[in-house]
Amino acid sequence: MSSAAPVEETLPFDAVGGREGVQAIVERFYDLMDSVPAYAELRSLHASDLGPMRKSLAGFLTGWLGGPADWFAANPGKCMMTLHNRFSISAATADQWVKAMDQAMRDCAVEEEVAKRIGAAFASMASAMVRA
């Protein structure tokens, strides 16, 4: 009979550095979106003031990655997919979102395997939002 202890899997939230790591990724993501010409179409879908979006995305990702679910408690019944229904999201725009998020994770030194797993989930989510 084996007495091996169960293997604990690290939550993605912890693997990216907790709240500080999530916030750093979000800040870098929006900085990239705001400054890199390749993300211009994506940027055009957002308001001029990215402050509220930075806060909201950081809160959403914190809970989505397995951290405190404050965003979900403050936004009962809200679904990220439904919140984006009013936007004409093209395959190109969805791809820009995924690429900017991948770059943000690399720039924030998220471990490669963790970034790949999160990135695959982001790509799936982004492709499901394509409406145009």
N, C-alpha and C positions, 0 to 999 in steps of 0.2 A: 504494500500500500504506500502510495506516494504522499508525502507531507509537504509538497511544494506549495508555497504561498501563491495566492492568485496574483496574476499580473495586473497591475493598475495601469490603465491607459490614461495618458495625459490629455486633458481637454484641449481642443484647439485654442481656446481663450488663454489658457496658461502657457501653451507652446509659443504663442506670439508675444508674450510678455504682459498678460493681464490688461487692465484698463490703460496703462501707459503705452503698451505696445499697440493696442487697438487704436488709440488716439493718434499715435505717431503714423500708423499706416493711413488713417483717414486724412490727416493733415497733408501727408506726402501725396496721396491720391488727388486731393483737390488742388494742391499746388501744381502738380503735373497737368491736370486738366485745364488749369487756368493759364498755363504758360507754354505748353507744347502744341505747336500748330497741328500736329497729327490728331489732336483731340478736339479740334475746333467745333466739329459737328456735335459732339457730346456736350461741350461747354455751352453751346447755343441753346440747349434744352433747359438750362438752369438760370435762375434769377441772377442779377448782377452781384448781389450780396450772398456769398456762399456760407456765411456764418451759421445760419440756421441749419443748413444741410450738413455742415461739418458736425454739428452737435447731434443731429438726428441720426446720421449714419453711424457715428461712433456708438451711440446708445443702442441702435439696432444690432450692430455687429457684436457688441459686447454680449448681449443676450443670445444671439444666434450662434455664437461660437462657444457657448456654454458657461458664460459668466453671469453676473447678476442680471435679472430680467426686468430691470427698471423701465426700459423703453416699452416693453410689452405691457407692463402694468399701467403705464401712463397712456397707452394707446390701445385700450381693449378692443378686440375685434378688427383691428387694422391689419391688413395683409400687404406686404411689400408689392406683390404682384398687382393687386387691385389699386394701390396707390399710384402705380405707373400706367394704368390703363388709359389715362387721358392724354398721354404723350404718344407721338408717332415715332416709335423706336424702330429704326431700321436695323438690318443685320450688321451694317457697317458701324452704327452707333453702339450696338451691343458689343461688338468686337473691340471698339475703342475703350469701352468701360472695362472689359476684361483685361485688355493690355495695360491700361493705366493702373489697374489694381495689382496686376502681376508685377509691374515695375515698382510700385509702391512697396510691395512686400519684399522684393529684392533689395531695394534701397534701405529698408528698415531691418535688413539682415534676418528675416524670417528664415528658419532652417528650410532647405530646399524641399525635402519630402513633405513637410507641413504645408509649405506654400503650394506645392503641386496638388495636394488633396483639397485645400481650400479653393485654389484656382479652378479645379475641375467642378466644384460645386457652384462657384461664381459663373462659370461658363454655361452650365446647365440653366441656372436661374436667368441669366441674361438672354439666352436664346429663347426661353419661354416668354420673354417680354416683347419679342419682336412682333410689331403690328403693321409695319409698312412693307 
